[in-house]
Amino acid sequence: MDVIARAFALAALLAFPLQAGAAGQGEAADAPPAEALHFESVFDGYAPYAHQPVAPWRQSNDRVGEIGGWRTYAREAAQPEEKGAQGSTGHGEAHGHDHGAAQ
């Protein structure tokens, strides 16, 4: 008989969480619906790879020479970015020390 009492107590304890969960369902049904979620895929603006013809290397080198050579590219890279562009990395002359670069 002791086994039957334990089994009954165990069944009562297991049934209690089920009854508590059922009582909360009525409150959830009365609540106003949540705002609709908006999904925007990161692939919406994706442009697939487009093959570009390769120019002959002599023609490419001549074009770089016409532009001003590698120094022109280096000057463009050294110019400060416009405000609103991607954030600064925090490196450069602005922070007042170097990182052991050759002088």
C-alpha positions as CSV (number, residue, x, y, z in Angstrom):
1,M,0.0,0.0,0.0
2,D,2.9,2.3,0.6
3,V,3.8,1.9,-3.0
4,I,0.4,3.0,-4.1
5,A,0.5,6.1,-2.0
6,R,3.9,7.1,-3.4
7,A,2.7,6.5,-7.0
8,F,-0.4,8.7,-6.3
9,A,1.8,11.5,-4.8
10,L,4.2,11.3,-7.8
11,A,1.2,11.5,-10.2
12,A,-0.2,14.5,-8.3
13,L,3.2,16.3,-8.4
14,L,3.6,15.7,-12.1
15,A,0.1,16.9,-12.9
16,F,0.5,20.2,-11.0
17,P,2.9,21.9,-13.6
18,L,0.4,20.8,-16.4
19,Q,-2.5,22.5,-14.6
20,A,-0.4,25.7,-14.0
21,G,0.5,25.9,-17.6
22,A,-3.1,25.5,-18.7
23,A,-4.1,28.4,-16.5
24,G,-1.6,30.8,-18.2
25,Q,-2.9,30.1,-21.7
26,G,-6.1,32.1,-21.2
27,E,-4.1,35.2,-20.3
28,A,-1.9,34.9,-23.3
29,A,-4.9,34.5,-25.6
30,D,-6.4,37.8,-24.3
31,A,-3.2,39.8,-24.9
32,P,-3.0,42.0,-28.0
33,P,-1.0,40.5,-30.9
34,A,2.7,41.5,-31.2
35,E,3.9,43.8,-34.0
36,A,4.5,42.0,-37.2
37,L,8.2,41.2,-37.8
38,H,10.0,42.6,-40.8
39,F,12.6,40.5,-42.6
40,E,15.0,42.0,-45.0
41,S,17.5,39.6,-46.6
42,V,21.1,40.5,-46.8
43,F,21.1,39.2,-50.3
44,D,18.5,41.7,-51.6
45,G,21.2,44.0,-53.0
46,Y,23.5,41.2,-54.0
47,A,25.2,41.6,-57.4
48,P,26.4,38.3,-58.8
49,Y,29.9,38.0,-60.2
50,A,30.3,39.5,-63.6
51,H,33.3,38.4,-65.7
52,Q,35.5,41.2,-66.8
53,P,37.8,40.8,-69.7
54,V,41.5,40.9,-68.8
55,A,43.5,43.6,-70.5
56,P,47.0,42.9,-71.8
57,W,49.6,43.6,-69.1
58,R,51.5,46.1,-71.2
59,Q,48.3,48.1,-71.8
60,S,47.5,48.0,-68.0
61,N,51.0,49.1,-67.1
62,D,50.9,52.0,-69.6
63,R,47.5,53.1,-68.2
64,V,49.0,53.2,-64.6
65,G,51.9,55.2,-66.0
66,E,49.4,57.7,-67.6
67,I,47.6,58.1,-64.3
68,G,50.8,58.8,-62.4
69,G,52.1,55.5,-61.4
70,W,52.0,53.8,-58.0
71,R,52.6,57.1,-56.2
72,T,49.1,58.3,-57.3
73,Y,47.5,55.3,-55.8
74,A,49.5,55.8,-52.6
75,R,48.4,59.5,-52.4
76,E,44.8,58.5,-52.8
77,A,45.1,55.9,-50.0
78,A,46.8,58.5,-47.7
79,Q,44.0,61.0,-48.1
80,P,41.6,61.2,-45.2
81,E,38.2,59.7,-45.8
82,E,35.2,61.8,-46.1
83,K,32.9,62.1,-43.0
84,G,30.2,59.5,-43.0
85,A,32.5,57.0,-44.7
86,Q,33.6,53.9,-42.9
87,G,35.0,54.5,-39.5
88,S,38.6,55.1,-38.7
89,T,40.7,52.2,-37.5
90,G,42.4,54.4,-35.0
91,H,45.8,54.0,-36.5
92,G,48.0,56.6,-38.1
93,E,49.6,59.8,-37.0
94,A,46.7,61.0,-34.9
95,H,47.4,59.0,-31.9
96,G,50.9,60.3,-31.3
97,H,53.1,57.3,-31.4
98,D,54.5,54.8,-33.9
99,H,54.7,51.0,-33.8
100,G,58.4,50.6,-34.4
101,A,58.3,51.4,-38.1
102,A,61.6,52.2,-39.8
103,Q,62.3,55.9,-40.0
